[in-house]
Amino acid sequence: MILAYSFTLKSIVDLMAVVILLAIIFAFFMTKKSIKLTVVYSVIALFYCAMVLLDELFYIPIARAVAGIIAIISIVALAVVYQSDLKVAFFNLTKNYDKNALVDNDLSDEELRKAVDEIIRACQSMSKTRTGALIVIAPTSIATHVLETGVPLEALVSSTLLEAIFNTQTQFHDGAVIVKGNKVLAAGCFLPLSQSQTVAKNLGTRHRAGIGITEETDMLTIIVSEETGIISIAKHGELRRFVTPDRLRDILHETLKISPQTRSRSIK
């Protein structure tokens, strides 16, 4: 009788672990808006639960073991497909902001406005020449592991610097530039790619990276397409294309919390 009770308790713990794991996967997929994968993993989880129950009733250990192997393979596949996102999630738990201490957080509105103007000037120039660019604007802190994927600069923002970084002759023009305040913290950084199914298929890696970094953070990215010269922005995981210089200025002013001037608009 005691053995039967212990065995049943073990099975309950086993099922509870599966339910908790399923809930975590649900939450992850819902943030990524991956409905198809949610259904697939739901079926796998339910299949495993069914095998556990049937094993209790009819003793089918081989079928239960096979179901367990399928579940393990599915979890490994999930880790492979979403490795960049899981890496960001892991580092967010242990992230370090030491490098951000080098940035002056008490900048005046005038200094921030000047930085914004330099960014816009660079984007306009790169749009005309169809030079691909990916600029990350960090209104608050940014994890050290993101900066460490690129080359540290700690330089004042200028249109000349940005255009030089994204010149196709440079070794890190395919990466992202990280800007905080009026400083370029690093260049050539690699960002996690968005796995959202809503991203247009004709958009490349640069746009997916620009969207991906904004899905889990408060950062904003500016993307200049090398194929069309179109300027886009990504915020909260959503992409807005065909952004005009005036509109970009308003959005950056709001993101950096610059006090409004005579003419101002707000991003919705």
C-alpha positions in Angstrom: 0.0 0.0 0.0 2.9 2.3 0.9 4.7 1.5 -2.3 1.5 2.2 -4.4 1.1 5.6 -2.7 4.8 6.5 -3.3 4.6 5.4 -7.0 1.4 7.5 -7.5 3.0 10.5 -5.8 6.0 10.2 -8.2 3.7 10.2 -11.2 1.8 13.3 -9.9 5.1 15.1 -9.6 6.1 13.9 -13.1 2.9 15.2 -14.6 3.1 18.5 -12.7 6.6 19.0 -14.1 5.3 18.5 -17.6 2.4 21.0 -17.0 4.8 23.6 -15.7 7.2 23.1 -18.7 4.2 23.3 -21.1 3.1 26.6 -19.5 6.6 28.0 -19.9 6.7 27.0 -23.5 3.2 28.5 -24.1 4.4 31.8 -22.6 7.5 31.8 -24.7 5.6 31.0 -28.0 2.9 33.6 -27.2 5.6 36.3 -26.9 7.0 35.2 -30.3 3.5 34.9 -31.8 4.4 31.4 -33.1 1.0 29.8 -33.1 2.0 26.8 -35.3 4.8 25.8 -33.0 2.5 26.3 -29.9 0.2 23.7 -31.4 3.0 21.2 -32.2 4.5 21.4 -28.8 1.1 21.2 -27.2 0.4 17.9 -29.0 3.8 16.5 -28.0 3.2 17.5 -24.3 -0.3 15.9 -24.3 1.1 12.8 -25.9 3.7 12.5 -23.2 1.1 13.0 -20.5 -1.1 10.4 -22.1 1.7 7.9 -22.1 2.4 8.5 -18.4 -1.2 7.9 -17.5 -1.5 4.8 -19.7 1.7 3.4 -18.2 0.1 3.8 -14.8 -3.0 1.9 -15.9 -1.6 -0.7 -18.2 2.2 -0.7 -17.6 3.7 0.2 -21.0 7.2 1.4 -20.0 8.6 1.2 -23.6 5.9 3.5 -25.0 6.4 5.9 -22.1 10.2 5.9 -22.7 9.7 6.6 -26.4 7.4 9.5 -25.5 10.0 10.8 -23.2 12.7 10.7 -25.9 10.4 12.5 -28.3 9.8 15.2 -25.6 13.6 15.6 -25.0 14.3 15.9 -28.8 11.6 18.5 -29.1 13.1 20.6 -26.3 16.6 20.3 -27.8 15.1 21.4 -31.2 13.5 24.3 -29.5 16.8 25.4 -28.0 18.5 25.1 -31.4 15.8 27.2 -33.2 15.6 29.9 -30.6 19.2 29.8 -29.4 19.8 33.5 -29.9 16.6 34.4 -28.0 17.4 31.9 -25.2 20.9 33.4 -25.0 19.4 36.9 -24.5 17.0 35.6 -21.9 19.8 33.8 -20.0 22.1 36.9 -20.1 19.2 39.1 -19.0 19.2 37.1 -15.7 22.9 37.7 -15.1 23.4 40.9 -17.1 26.0 43.4 -16.2 25.8 47.1 -16.8 29.3 48.1 -15.8 30.2 49.5 -19.3 27.2 51.8 -19.1 28.7 53.6 -16.2 31.0 55.3 -18.7 28.1 57.1 -20.2 27.0 60.4 -18.8 23.3 60.0 -17.9 22.9 63.7 -17.0 23.1 65.1 -20.6 21.3 68.3 -21.4 18.5 68.4 -23.9 20.7 70.4 -26.2 23.4 67.7 -26.2 20.8 65.0 -26.9 19.2 67.1 -29.7 22.6 67.5 -31.3 23.1 63.7 -31.2 19.7 63.2 -32.7 20.5 65.6 -35.5 23.7 63.8 -36.3 21.9 60.5 -36.4 19.3 61.8 -38.8 21.9 63.4 -41.0 23.7 60.1 -41.3 20.5 58.2 -42.0 19.5 60.7 -44.8 23.0 60.4 -46.4 23.0 56.5 -46.2 19.5 56.4 -47.5 20.5 58.4 -50.6 23.5 56.1 -51.2 21.6 53.0 -50.2 24.1 52.1 -47.6 22.7 49.5 -45.2 22.7 50.5 -41.5 21.4 49.3 -38.2 21.5 51.8 -35.3 20.3 50.8 -31.8 19.1 53.6 -29.5 19.3 52.6 -25.8 17.2 55.0 -23.7 18.2 53.2 -20.5 20.8 50.5 -19.9 22.1 47.8 -22.2 23.5 44.5 -21.2 27.2 44.1 -21.4 27.0 40.9 -23.4 25.4 42.7 -26.4 28.3 45.3 -26.4 30.9 42.6 -26.1 29.8 41.1 -29.5 31.2 44.3 -31.2 34.1 46.7 -31.1 34.0 49.2 -28.2 34.2 52.8 -29.3 32.9 55.2 -26.6 32.9 58.0 -29.2 30.7 61.0 -29.6 27.9 60.5 -32.1 28.5 62.2 -35.4 27.2 61.6 -38.9 30.7 61.2 -40.2 31.4 58.4 -37.7 28.2 56.6 -38.4 28.7 56.8 -42.2 32.3 55.6 -41.8 31.2 52.6 -39.6 28.6 51.4 -42.2 30.9 51.9 -45.2 30.9 48.6 -47.0 34.7 48.6 -46.8 34.8 48.4 -43.0 35.0 45.0 -41.3 32.0 45.6 -39.1 29.5 47.3 -41.4 27.1 44.3 -41.3 26.7 44.6 -37.5 24.8 47.1 -35.3 25.9 50.3 -33.7 24.8 50.8 -30.1 24.1 54.4 -29.2 23.3 55.7 -25.7 22.9 59.3 -24.9 25.4 61.1 -27.2 27.9 58.3 -27.3 28.5 55.4 -29.7 29.3 52.6 -27.3 30.2 49.9 -29.8 30.0 49.0 -33.5 29.7 45.7 -35.3 27.5 44.2 -32.6 25.4 41.1 -33.3 21.8 41.1 -32.3 19.2 38.2 -31.8 17.0 37.7 -34.8 13.3 38.0 -34.5 11.4 34.7 -35.0 8.1 36.4 -35.4 5.9 35.0 -38.1 4.5 38.4 -38.8 7.8 39.8 -40.2 7.5 40.2 -44.0 9.4 37.4 -45.8 11.1 39.9 -48.1 12.9 41.5 -45.2 16.5 40.4 -44.6 18.7 39.7 -41.6 19.3 43.4 -40.8 15.6 44.1 -40.3 15.0 40.9 -38.3 17.9 41.8 -36.0 16.6 45.3 -35.7 13.2 43.9 -34.7 14.5 41.1 -32.5 16.4 43.4 -30.0 13.3 45.5 -29.4 11.1 42.5 -28.6 12.5 42.0 -25.1 13.9 45.5 -24.3 12.9 49.1 -24.4 15.4 49.9 -27.2 14.6 51.4 -30.5 16.4 50.6 -33.7 16.8 52.5 -36.9 17.3 50.4 -40.1 18.4 51.7 -43.5 17.8 49.3 -46.3 20.7 48.7 -48.6 18.4 47.5 -51.4 15.9 50.4 -51.3 17.3 53.1 -49.1 14.1 53.0 -47.1 14.4 54.2 -43.4 12.5 52.1 -40.9 12.3 52.0 -37.1 11.5 49.1 -34.8 10.0 49.5 -31.4 8.4 46.9 -29.0 8.8 44.3 -31.7 6.9 46.2 -34.4 8.4 47.6 -37.6 7.5 50.9 -39.1 8.8 51.6 -42.6 9.1 54.7 -44.8 9.9 57.0 -41.9 10.7 60.6 -42.9 13.5 62.6 -41.2 11.0 64.8 -39.4 9.1 61.9 -38.1 12.3 60.1 -37.0 13.4 63.3 -35.1 10.1 63.4 -33.2 10.3 59.7 -32.4 13.9 60.0 -31.1 13.0 63.1 -29.1 10.2 61.2 -27.4 12.4 58.0 -26.9 15.2 60.1 -25.3 12.7 62.2 -23.3 13.8 65.4 -24.8 11.6 68.3 -23.8 9.3 69.4 -26.7 10.2 72.4 -28.9 7.8 74.7 -30.8 7.0 71.9 -33.3 6.4 68.4 -31.9 4.5 65.3 -32.6 4.1 62.1 -30.6 4.4 58.5 -31.6 1.4 56.3 -31.2 
